[in-house]
Structure formats: C-alpha cells, structure tokens
C-alpha cells in the first residue's frame, strides 16, 4: 500500500455516517451539541448560531457558526467529523443567496437578520387557501 491509500483508509474510519448530518445550508440556524471535558467531568454544551460557512470535504470539513452574545459577535469553527461533536439540529432555515455569509460580521440590528425560507411558502399557501388573487 502506498502512503495515500493508508491515509485514506485511516481517515475513512474517522468519518461520521452520512445520516449524522441533516440537510442544511448557509444561513440556517443550527444547534450544535458539543461535548466539553472539564477534568474528570463530561457535559454536552449547545452552541446555537447561524451557519456562515461550510467548507472543506471529507475529514477536512469545517462548519463556522456565528451568534451574538451581549452585543458581541462570537464565531466558532467546528470540525464536522470531530468525535466530540454529538449532534446537529436545524432550528430555522434561512434564505440566503451566498455560500459564505461573512458580510454578516459588519451588520448589526435588524439588517443582521436573514429572511426565513418558510415565510414565502406560507404566504403563497395562505393566498391559495383564502382564494384571493393579486389583481394589480
């Protein structure tokens, strides 16, 4: 076996199964359950924030999540296949047209919020249910 085959076999054993990751994209609000080890104690800490970047592939995949704590922006980068990563949940689906949302760092107040994907779908479904048409 050559060196790259050995590295591929070792990294394949470290990967999490495909069903571990729900479908999410940039702009979604995620709950990331991460195992914290403090001395002899272990606990699971939940970090909730907006996914601003999903980069890399395979064992090198990284998730960058941003949240606001006491009017300060906090970003954490989680290796997706880290054994300390317990669970990922999608809290809210955000509507964004970009893959990397680094522009949110400069925003504050209401302009920092992203539209919800479901909002537009509810609006269309609500009009169909009431029978109203848009007559300009």
C-alpha positions, -999 to +999 in steps of 0.1 A: +000+000+000+012+034-008+011+063+016-021+080+002-040+047+004-030+043+041-041+079+048-074+074+030-081+042+050-073+059+083-094+090+075-123+068+063-125+051+097-128+086+113-157+098+092-192+101+107-220+084+088-239+104+062-272+102+081-255+121+111-257+153+092-292+168+085-296+188+053-285+224+060-270+253+041-256+287+047-279+310+066-296+282+086-297+285+124-281+254+139-280+238+173-246+222+176-243+198+206-206+196+215-190+175+243-170+195+268-145+178+290-136+196+323-112+175+343-130+142+350-164+156+341-181+155+307-210+175+296-227+185+264-229+222+255-252+235+229-240+263+206-268+279+186-260+302+158-262+310+121-241+289+097-219+314+078-195+290+062-194+253+053-160+245+038-139+215+030-148+179+023-144+146+039-123+146+071-114+183+065-150+196+065-154+226+088-186+244+100-183+281+110-212+292+132-218+328+144-240+340+172-245+373+191-238+373+229-242+406+248-240+426+215-207+409+206-203+385+177-189+351+186-178+327+159-168+291+164-154+267+139-163+231+144-146+202+126-176+183+112-161+148+119-148+156+154-156+128+179-167+154+204-195+166+180-226+149+194-255+161+173-265+189+148-301+201+147-316+226+123-336+252+142-346+276+114-340+277+077-325+310+065-329+323+030-295+333+016-281+335-019-245+331-010-224+302+002-203+323+026-220+349+048-190+368+061-208+401+053-229+395+085-199+405+106-203+441+096-241+442+101-259+450+133-296+454+143-324+443+120-301+442+089-283+413+105-313+390+103-319+367+074-353+360+058-369+327+067-374+303+038-408+292+051-422+327+052-426+330+014-441+295+012-467+302+039-476+335+022-483+317-011-501+288+006-522+313+026-534+332-005-544+299-022-564+289+008-583+321+010-589+323-027-575+358-031-557+368-062-533+396-067-550+420-091-527+449-098 
